[in-house]
Amino acid sequence: MQSLDELRAVASENLQSTVVRLKLDLTVTVREHEEVEHVLRLLRGTEAVSARAGGLALDRTQMRITHDDSDPLDADLPVAILETAKLLEDERETCEGRERKVAERALVILRRMLREVSR
């Protein structure tokens, strides 16, 4: 799968008697990652919901999660969090290589934690 649309299309098919092998090779935002997880839960099933696929073999090694600049942080957050986010964004813009990747990953983790807390 190279797009979220492709994953959605697979999940909409009748796959109850099929073992599905998915290799996720895509880049998603934190918000899109939540949708990916939702679709995978539908395919895999849970204790409460039957699986849409007969079986699921999943390879996520090529899935990348990126920070989404179009989703601004809430201005009512504590100053320390806003300053940390600003520092990480500055590092992401000015650094290269490993330092840039570390700053990007830290922003993703910060966004994910903030979304989980706000639920």
mmCIF file of the C-alpha atoms, coordinates in Angstrom:
data_MODEL
# 
_entry.id   MODEL 
# 
loop_
_atom_site.group_PDB 
_atom_site.id 
_atom_site.type_symbol 
_atom_site.label_atom_id 
_atom_site.label_alt_id 
_atom_site.label_comp_id 
_atom_site.label_asym_id 
_atom_site.label_entity_id 
_atom_site.label_seq_id 
_atom_site.pdbx_PDB_ins_code 
_atom_site.Cartn_x 
_atom_site.Cartn_y 
_atom_site.Cartn_z 
_atom_site.occupancy 
_atom_site.B_iso_or_equiv 
_atom_site.pdbx_formal_charge 
_atom_site.auth_seq_id 
_atom_site.auth_comp_id 
_atom_site.auth_asym_id 
_atom_site.auth_atom_id 
_atom_site.pdbx_PDB_model_num 
ATOM 1   C CA . MET A 1 1   ? 0.000   0.000   0.000  1.00 0.00 ? 1   MET A CA 1 
ATOM 2   C CA . GLN A 1 2   ? 1.375   3.348   -0.974 1.00 0.00 ? 2   GLN A CA 1 
ATOM 3   C CA . SER A 1 3   ? -1.563  5.521   0.024  1.00 0.00 ? 3   SER A CA 1 
ATOM 4   C CA . LEU A 1 4   ? -4.283  5.792   2.610  1.00 0.00 ? 4   LEU A CA 1 
ATOM 5   C CA . ASP A 1 5   ? -6.863  5.620   -0.201 1.00 0.00 ? 5   ASP A CA 1 
ATOM 6   C CA . GLU A 1 6   ? -5.517  2.206   -1.267 1.00 0.00 ? 6   GLU A CA 1 
ATOM 7   C CA . LEU A 1 7   ? -5.773  0.956   2.311  1.00 0.00 ? 7   LEU A CA 1 
ATOM 8   C CA . ARG A 1 8   ? -9.354  2.223   2.595  1.00 0.00 ? 8   ARG A CA 1 
ATOM 9   C CA . ALA A 1 9   ? -10.243 0.471   -0.676 1.00 0.00 ? 9   ALA A CA 1 
ATOM 10  C CA . VAL A 1 10  ? -8.839  -2.855  0.549  1.00 0.00 ? 10  VAL A CA 1 
ATOM 11  C CA . ALA A 1 11  ? -10.743 -2.529  3.830  1.00 0.00 ? 11  ALA A CA 1 
ATOM 12  C CA . SER A 1 12  ? -14.014 -1.961  1.973  1.00 0.00 ? 12  SER A CA 1 
ATOM 13  C CA . GLU A 1 13  ? -13.758 -5.314  0.138  1.00 0.00 ? 13  GLU A CA 1 
ATOM 14  C CA . ASN A 1 14  ? -15.298 -8.579  1.332  1.00 0.00 ? 14  ASN A CA 1 
ATOM 15  C CA . LEU A 1 15  ? -12.203 -10.409 2.604  1.00 0.00 ? 15  LEU A CA 1 
ATOM 16  C CA . GLN A 1 16  ? -13.637 -12.726 5.252  1.00 0.00 ? 16  GLN A CA 1 
ATOM 17  C CA . SER A 1 17  ? -12.322 -15.830 3.510  1.00 0.00 ? 17  SER A CA 1 
ATOM 18  C CA . THR A 1 18  ? -9.030  -14.240 2.440  1.00 0.00 ? 18  THR A CA 1 
ATOM 19  C CA . VAL A 1 19  ? -5.669  -13.891 4.130  1.00 0.00 ? 19  VAL A CA 1 
ATOM 20  C CA . VAL A 1 20  ? -4.479  -10.369 3.362  1.00 0.00 ? 20  VAL A CA 1 
ATOM 21  C CA . ARG A 1 21  ? -0.795  -9.471  3.233  1.00 0.00 ? 21  ARG A CA 1 
ATOM 22  C CA . LEU A 1 22  ? -0.224  -5.739  3.536  1.00 0.00 ? 22  LEU A CA 1 
ATOM 23  C CA . LYS A 1 23  ? 3.080   -3.962  3.159  1.00 0.00 ? 23  LYS A CA 1 
ATOM 24  C CA . LEU A 1 24  ? 2.569   -0.344  4.171  1.00 0.00 ? 24  LEU A CA 1 
ATOM 25  C CA . ASP A 1 25  ? 5.000   1.877   2.268  1.00 0.00 ? 25  ASP A CA 1 
ATOM 26  C CA . LEU A 1 26  ? 3.534   5.313   2.889  1.00 0.00 ? 26  LEU A CA 1 
ATOM 27  C CA . THR A 1 27  ? 4.000   8.557   4.757  1.00 0.00 ? 27  THR A CA 1 
ATOM 28  C CA . VAL A 1 28  ? 1.112   9.739   6.931  1.00 0.00 ? 28  VAL A CA 1 
ATOM 29  C CA . THR A 1 29  ? 0.469   12.571  9.351  1.00 0.00 ? 29  THR A CA 1 
ATOM 30  C CA . VAL A 1 30  ? -0.311  11.909  13.012 1.00 0.00 ? 30  VAL A CA 1 
ATOM 31  C CA . ARG A 1 31  ? -4.026  12.316  12.296 1.00 0.00 ? 31  ARG A CA 1 
ATOM 32  C CA . GLU A 1 32  ? -3.851  9.991   9.264  1.00 0.00 ? 32  GLU A CA 1 
ATOM 33  C CA . HIS A 1 33  ? -1.944  7.456   11.364 1.00 0.00 ? 33  HIS A CA 1 
ATOM 34  C CA . GLU A 1 34  ? -4.969  7.223   13.644 1.00 0.00 ? 34  GLU A CA 1 
ATOM 35  C CA . GLU A 1 35  ? -7.101  6.382   10.604 1.00 0.00 ? 35  GLU A CA 1 
ATOM 36  C CA . VAL A 1 36  ? -4.572  3.760   9.465  1.00 0.00 ? 36  VAL A CA 1 
ATOM 37  C CA . GLU A 1 37  ? -4.788  2.144   12.910 1.00 0.00 ? 37  GLU A CA 1 
ATOM 38  C CA . HIS A 1 38  ? -8.591  2.215   12.742 1.00 0.00 ? 38  HIS A CA 1 
ATOM 39  C CA . VAL A 1 39  ? -8.634  0.528   9.317  1.00 0.00 ? 39  VAL A CA 1 
ATOM 40  C CA . LEU A 1 40  ? -6.164  -2.118  10.504 1.00 0.00 ? 40  LEU A CA 1 
ATOM 41  C CA . ARG A 1 41  ? -8.356  -2.823  13.550 1.00 0.00 ? 41  ARG A CA 1 
ATOM 42  C CA . LEU A 1 42  ? -11.303 -3.332  11.196 1.00 0.00 ? 42  LEU A CA 1 
ATOM 43  C CA . LEU A 1 43  ? -9.323  -5.786  9.094  1.00 0.00 ? 43  LEU A CA 1 
ATOM 44  C CA . ARG A 1 44  ? -7.819  -7.597  12.079 1.00 0.00 ? 44  ARG A CA 1 
ATOM 45  C CA . GLY A 1 45  ? -10.899 -7.448  14.272 1.00 0.00 ? 45  GLY A CA 1 
ATOM 46  C CA . THR A 1 46  ? -11.109 -7.016  18.030 1.00 0.00 ? 46  THR A CA 1 
ATOM 47  C CA . GLU A 1 47  ? -12.726 -8.859  20.915 1.00 0.00 ? 47  GLU A CA 1 
ATOM 48  C CA . ALA A 1 48  ? -15.922 -6.935  20.186 1.00 0.00 ? 48  ALA A CA 1 
ATOM 49  C CA . VAL A 1 49  ? -15.866 -6.733  16.374 1.00 0.00 ? 49  VAL A CA 1 
ATOM 50  C CA . SER A 1 50  ? -15.393 -9.534  13.852 1.00 0.00 ? 50  SER A CA 1 
ATOM 51  C CA . ALA A 1 51  ? -12.460 -9.213  11.476 1.00 0.00 ? 51  ALA A CA 1 
ATOM 52  C CA . ARG A 1 52  ? -13.161 -8.106  7.922  1.00 0.00 ? 52  ARG A CA 1 
ATOM 53  C CA . ALA A 1 53  ? -10.260 -10.259 6.703  1.00 0.00 ? 53  ALA A CA 1 
ATOM 54  C CA . GLY A 1 54  ? -9.792  -13.973 7.267  1.00 0.00 ? 54  GLY A CA 1 
ATOM 55  C CA . GLY A 1 55  ? -6.214  -13.274 8.307  1.00 0.00 ? 55  GLY A CA 1 
ATOM 56  C CA . LEU A 1 56  ? -3.830  -10.342 8.237  1.00 0.00 ? 56  LEU A CA 1 
ATOM 57  C CA . ALA A 1 57  ? -0.073  -10.374 7.653  1.00 0.00 ? 57  ALA A CA 1 
ATOM 58  C CA . LEU A 1 58  ? 1.229   -6.848  8.170  1.00 0.00 ? 58  LEU A CA 1 
ATOM 59  C CA . ASP A 1 59  ? 4.563   -5.196  7.392  1.00 0.00 ? 59  ASP A CA 1 
ATOM 60  C CA . ARG A 1 60  ? 4.837   -1.607  8.683  1.00 0.00 ? 60  ARG A CA 1 
ATOM 61  C CA . THR A 1 61  ? 8.598   -1.220  8.349  1.00 0.00 ? 61  THR A CA 1 
ATOM 62  C CA . GLN A 1 62  ? 8.273   1.308   5.506  1.00 0.00 ? 62  GLN A CA 1 
ATOM 63  C CA . MET A 1 63  ? 5.465   3.369   7.069  1.00 0.00 ? 63  MET A CA 1 
ATOM 64  C CA . ARG A 1 64  ? 6.577   6.848   8.088  1.00 0.00 ? 64  ARG A CA 1 
ATOM 65  C CA . ILE A 1 65  ? 4.729   9.267   10.342 1.00 0.00 ? 65  ILE A CA 1 
ATOM 66  C CA . THR A 1 66  ? 5.332   12.952  9.750  1.00 0.00 ? 66  THR A CA 1 
ATOM 67  C CA . HIS A 1 67  ? 4.458   16.157  11.536 1.00 0.00 ? 67  HIS A CA 1 
ATOM 68  C CA . ASP A 1 68  ? 1.567   18.130  9.998  1.00 0.00 ? 68  ASP A CA 1 
ATOM 69  C CA . ASP A 1 69  ? 2.212   21.884  9.880  1.00 0.00 ? 69  ASP A CA 1 
ATOM 70  C CA . SER A 1 70  ? -1.378  22.593  8.849  1.00 0.00 ? 70  SER A CA 1 
ATOM 71  C CA . ASP A 1 71  ? -2.642  21.509  12.296 1.00 0.00 ? 71  ASP A CA 1 
ATOM 72  C CA . PRO A 1 72  ? -1.499  24.311  14.648 1.00 0.00 ? 72  PRO A CA 1 
ATOM 73  C CA . LEU A 1 73  ? -1.076  23.725  18.361 1.00 0.00 ? 73  LEU A CA 1 
ATOM 74  C CA . ASP A 1 74  ? -3.734  25.115  20.667 1.00 0.00 ? 74  ASP A CA 1 
ATOM 75  C CA . ALA A 1 75  ? -2.573  28.502  21.966 1.00 0.00 ? 75  ALA A CA 1 
ATOM 76  C CA . ASP A 1 76  ? -4.029  27.625  25.393 1.00 0.00 ? 76  ASP A CA 1 
ATOM 77  C CA . LEU A 1 77  ? -1.397  24.937  25.958 1.00 0.00 ? 77  LEU A CA 1 
ATOM 78  C CA . PRO A 1 78  ? 1.205   25.549  28.667 1.00 0.00 ? 78  PRO A CA 1 
ATOM 79  C CA . VAL A 1 79  ? 4.032   27.846  27.575 1.00 0.00 ? 79  VAL A CA 1 
ATOM 80  C CA . ALA A 1 80  ? 6.636   25.113  28.111 1.00 0.00 ? 80  ALA A CA 1 
ATOM 81  C CA . ILE A 1 81  ? 4.912   22.854  25.564 1.00 0.00 ? 81  ILE A CA 1 
ATOM 82  C CA . LEU A 1 82  ? 4.530   25.653  23.011 1.00 0.00 ? 82  LEU A CA 1 
ATOM 83  C CA . GLU A 1 83  ? 8.197   26.656  23.432 1.00 0.00 ? 83  GLU A CA 1 
ATOM 84  C CA . THR A 1 84  ? 9.336   23.052  23.106 1.00 0.00 ? 84  THR A CA 1 
ATOM 85  C CA . ALA A 1 85  ? 7.313   22.632  19.927 1.00 0.00 ? 85  ALA A CA 1 
ATOM 86  C CA . LYS A 1 86  ? 8.791   25.850  18.513 1.00 0.00 ? 86  LYS A CA 1 
ATOM 87  C CA . LEU A 1 87  ? 12.346  24.719  19.307 1.00 0.00 ? 87  LEU A CA 1 
ATOM 88  C CA . LEU A 1 88  ? 11.731  21.355  17.650 1.00 0.00 ? 88  LEU A CA 1 
ATOM 89  C CA . GLU A 1 89  ? 10.196  23.015  14.583 1.00 0.00 ? 89  GLU A CA 1 
ATOM 90  C CA . ASP A 1 90  ? 13.212  25.335  14.324 1.00 0.00 ? 90  ASP A CA 1 
ATOM 91  C CA . GLU A 1 91  ? 15.595  22.355  14.577 1.00 0.00 ? 91  GLU A CA 1 
ATOM 92  C CA . ARG A 1 92  ? 13.651  20.487  11.938 1.00 0.00 ? 92  ARG A CA 1 
ATOM 93  C CA . GLU A 1 93  ? 13.935  23.457  9.583  1.00 0.00 ? 93  GLU A CA 1 
ATOM 94  C CA . THR A 1 94  ? 17.609  24.277  10.188 1.00 0.00 ? 94  THR A CA 1 
ATOM 95  C CA . CYS A 1 95  ? 19.249  20.900  10.850 1.00 0.00 ? 95  CYS A CA 1 
ATOM 96  C CA . GLU A 1 96  ? 20.086  18.106  8.440  1.00 0.00 ? 96  GLU A CA 1 
ATOM 97  C CA . GLY A 1 97  ? 20.444  14.362  8.567  1.00 0.00 ? 97  GLY A CA 1 
ATOM 98  C CA . ARG A 1 98  ? 19.990  12.578  11.863 1.00 0.00 ? 98  ARG A CA 1 
ATOM 99  C CA . GLU A 1 99  ? 19.303  15.749  13.885 1.00 0.00 ? 99  GLU A CA 1 
ATOM 100 C CA . ARG A 1 100 ? 16.486  16.697  11.534 1.00 0.00 ? 100 ARG A CA 1 
ATOM 101 C CA . LYS A 1 101 ? 14.964  13.210  11.798 1.00 0.00 ? 101 LYS A CA 1 
ATOM 102 C CA . VAL A 1 102 ? 15.182  13.297  15.590 1.00 0.00 ? 102 VAL A CA 1 
ATOM 103 C CA . ALA A 1 103 ? 13.424  16.686  15.710 1.00 0.00 ? 103 ALA A CA 1 
ATOM 104 C CA . GLU A 1 104 ? 10.729  15.438  13.308 1.00 0.00 ? 104 GLU A CA 1 
ATOM 105 C CA . ARG A 1 105 ? 10.163  12.285  15.362 1.00 0.00 ? 105 ARG A CA 1 
ATOM 106 C CA . ALA A 1 106 ? 9.990   14.324  18.593 1.00 0.00 ? 106 ALA A CA 1 
ATOM 107 C CA . LEU A 1 107 ? 7.331   16.578  17.040 1.00 0.00 ? 107 LEU A CA 1 
ATOM 108 C CA . VAL A 1 108 ? 5.318   13.529  15.989 1.00 0.00 ? 108 VAL A CA 1 
ATOM 109 C CA . ILE A 1 109 ? 5.501   12.083  19.496 1.00 0.00 ? 109 ILE A CA 1 
ATOM 110 C CA . LEU A 1 110 ? 4.542   15.430  21.057 1.00 0.00 ? 110 LEU A CA 1 
ATOM 111 C CA . ARG A 1 111 ? 1.534   15.771  18.717 1.00 0.00 ? 111 ARG A CA 1 
ATOM 112 C CA . ARG A 1 112 ? 0.440   12.193  19.378 1.00 0.00 ? 112 ARG A CA 1 
ATOM 113 C CA . MET A 1 113 ? 0.638   12.682  23.152 1.00 0.00 ? 113 MET A CA 1 
ATOM 114 C CA . LEU A 1 114 ? -1.318  15.934  22.978 1.00 0.00 ? 114 LEU A CA 1 
ATOM 115 C CA . ARG A 1 115 ? -4.043  14.295  20.866 1.00 0.00 ? 115 ARG A CA 1 
ATOM 116 C CA . GLU A 1 116 ? -4.320  11.372  23.306 1.00 0.00 ? 116 GLU A CA 1 
ATOM 117 C CA . VAL A 1 117 ? -4.564  13.688  26.310 1.00 0.00 ? 117 VAL A CA 1 
ATOM 118 C CA . SER A 1 118 ? -7.209  15.873  24.651 1.00 0.00 ? 118 SER A CA 1 
ATOM 119 C CA . ARG A 1 119 ? -9.589  12.965  24.007 1.00 0.00 ? 119 ARG A CA 1 
# 
